[in-house]
C-alpha cells in the first residue's frame, strides 16, 4: 500500500515542476518567443505593404482603362446602328444608371430610342386572381385587333407570354418596312393603354414608332429564390416573344444583378438563349458597347450569344469589320530607255 509520504512527495514534485516552468517561461523563453513574434509581425507587415501597393496599382490601371473606354465609346459605336430604332423594356427593379447608359450608347451608335415600357410587379404575379385578370385583357385585346394568340411554351407563364406577344405587335417590327404594317398607331396606343390602366406596365414616353430592336433590362439585384423566382420565368416568355417580333433582342443586367440565380443566369440556361443575346455587365462602359455590338451582330445575321463576365461565352461580340477603302493601283516605274553612244561601252564600233 502506498503511504501518505509518497503522495506528499508526488504533489511537491508537481508544484516544483510548475514553478520551474513559470520561472523559465517568464525569463529565458520569454525573450525568444517575443523575438519570433516580432519577426513574424514584421514579415506580415512587409507582405501587407506589397499587397496594398499592388492593389493601388491595379486600381490606377482600372481607372485609366475606364477613362480610356469612356473617351473611346463614341468612336467604338459610331455608325453601328445608323437610323435604327430601339425600344427599352425594363423589369421591376432595373437600374436607372444602366437605362441611362444604354440610351447614351444608342445615341452614339446612331439609333433612336422610341420609348420605354416598364413592366410592373403585377405583370410577374402568377397568382390565380391576377392570371384571370390578365387572361381577360389578352382575349379582349386579341379580339379587338383580330389577333391569334400563340400557343404558350409554358402553362405557368401562358398569360404573360400571350400578353408579351400582343405588346410586341404594338412596339416592335421585324423590318423597317414592317413599321407601317400590322395594327395602326392609334390601335397600338389603345392596346398599350389597356395594360397600363390595369397596372401591368407604364410608358415613359409612349413609343411613338415601332422599333426593330429591343433591349430588356433585368433587375439590379438577383432574387432570393434564384431560378424559381416567378419574374425570371416570366422574363423567358417575354424575351421569346420579343425575339420573334423584332429583328434583334438583347437582355441586359448589371454586374451585381447577374450572378448565379439571376434572371440573366436563368435565361442563359434556357433554350431562349439561342434567339436572344445577353450582356451581364451593362452597368459598365464595356457592357454598354457590347449591347450595341450584340444588336448590330444579330441585325446583320449573326447568332445570339452571351457576353460579359458571369458565365458568359465571350467578353464582348467581335466588332464588325469596317469595309476597307479600295486600294490605289500600284504604278510601276517606267524603265529608262537604253542609251547608246560614246558613253555606252557595251556597243562596239564596226
C-alpha positions, 0 to 999 in steps of 0.5 A, spaced: 500 500 500 502 506 498 503 511 504 501 518 505 509 520 504 509 518 497 503 522 495 506 528 499 512 527 495 508 526 488 504 533 489 511 537 491 514 534 485 508 537 481 508 544 484 516 544 483 515 542 476 510 548 475 514 553 478 520 551 474 516 552 468 513 559 470 520 561 472 523 559 465 517 561 461 517 568 464 525 569 463 529 565 458 523 563 453 520 569 454 525 573 450 525 568 444 518 567 443 517 575 443 523 575 438 519 570 433 513 574 434 516 580 432 519 577 426 513 574 424 509 581 425 514 584 421 514 579 415 506 580 415 507 587 415 512 587 409 507 582 405 501 587 407 505 593 404 506 589 397 499 587 397 496 594 398 501 597 393 499 592 388 492 593 389 493 601 388 496 599 382 491 595 379 486 600 381 490 606 377 490 601 371 482 600 372 481 607 372 485 609 366 482 603 362 475 606 364 477 613 362 480 610 356 473 606 354 469 612 356 473 617 351 473 611 346 465 609 346 463 614 341 468 612 336 467 604 338 459 605 336 459 610 331 455 608 325 453 601 328 446 602 328 445 608 323 437 610 323 435 604 327 430 604 332 430 601 339 425 600 344 427 599 352 423 594 356 425 594 363 423 589 369 421 591 376 427 593 379 432 595 373 437 600 374 436 607 372 444 608 371 444 602 366 437 605 362 441 611 362 447 608 359 444 604 354 440 610 351 447 614 351 450 608 347 444 608 342 445 615 341 452 614 339 451 608 335 446 612 331 439 609 333 433 612 336 430 610 342 422 610 341 420 609 348 420 605 354 415 600 357 416 598 364 413 592 366 410 592 373 410 587 379 403 585 377 405 583 370 410 577 374 404 575 379 402 568 377 397 568 382 390 565 380 386 572 381 391 576 377 392 570 371 384 571 370 385 578 370 390 578 365 387 572 361 381 577 360 385 583 357 389 578 352 382 575 349 379 582 349 385 585 346 386 579 341 379 580 339 379 587 338 385 587 333 383 580 330 389 577 333 391 569 334 394 568 340 400 563 340 400 557 343 404 558 350 411 554 351 409 554 358 402 553 362 405 557 368 407 563 364 401 562 358 398 569 360 404 573 360 407 570 354 400 571 350 400 578 353 408 579 351 406 577 344 400 582 343 405 588 346 410 586 341 405 587 335 404 594 338 412 596 339 416 592 335 417 590 327 421 585 324 423 590 318 423 597 317 418 596 312 414 592 317 413 599 321 407 601 317 404 594 317 400 590 322 395 594 327 395 602 326 398 607 331 392 609 334 390 601 335 397 600 338 396 606 343 389 603 345 392 596 346 398 599 350 393 603 354 389 597 356 395 594 360 397 600 363 390 602 366 390 595 369 397 596 372 401 591 368 406 596 365 407 604 364 410 608 358 415 613 359 414 616 353 409 612 349 413 609 343 411 613 338 414 608 332 415 601 332 422 599 333 426 593 330 430 592 336 429 591 343 433 591 349 430 588 356 433 590 362 433 585 368 433 587 375 439 590 379 439 585 384 438 577 383 432 574 387 432 570 393 429 564 390 434 564 384 431 560 378 424 559 381 423 566 382 416 567 378 419 574 374 425 570 371 420 565 368 416 570 366 422 574 363 423 567 358 416 568 355 417 575 354 424 575 351 421 569 346 416 573 344 420 579 343 425 575 339 420 573 334 417 580 333 423 584 332 429 583 328 434 583 334 433 582 342 438 583 347 437 582 355 441 586 359 443 586 367 448 589 371 454 586 374 451 585 381 444 583 378 447 577 374 450 572 378 448 565 379 440 565 380 439 571 376 434 572 371 440 573 366 443 566 369 436 563 368 435 565 361 442 563 359 440 556 361 434 556 357 433 554 350 431 562 349 438 563 349 439 561 342 434 567 339 436 572 344 443 575 346 445 577 353 450 582 356 451 581 364 455 587 365 451 593 362 452 597 368 459 598 365 462 602 359 464 595 356 457 592 357 454 598 354 458 597 347 457 590 347 449 591 347 450 595 341 455 590 338 450 584 340 444 588 336 448 590 330 451 582 330 444 579 330 441 585 325 446 583 320 445 575 321 449 573 326 447 568 332 445 570 339 450 569 344 452 571 351 457 576 353 460 579 359 463 576 365 458 571 369 458 565 365 458 568 359 461 565 352 465 571 350 467 578 353 464 582 348 461 580 340 467 581 335 466 588 332 464 588 325 469 589 320 469 596 317 469 595 309 476 597 307 477 603 302 479 600 295 486 600 294 490 605 289 493 601 283 500 600 284 504 604 278 510 601 276 516 605 274 517 606 267 524 603 265 529 608 262 530 607 255 537 604 253 542 609 251 547 608 246 553 612 244 560 614 246 558 613 253 555 606 252 561 601 252 557 595 251 556 597 243 562 596 239 564 600 233 564 596 226 
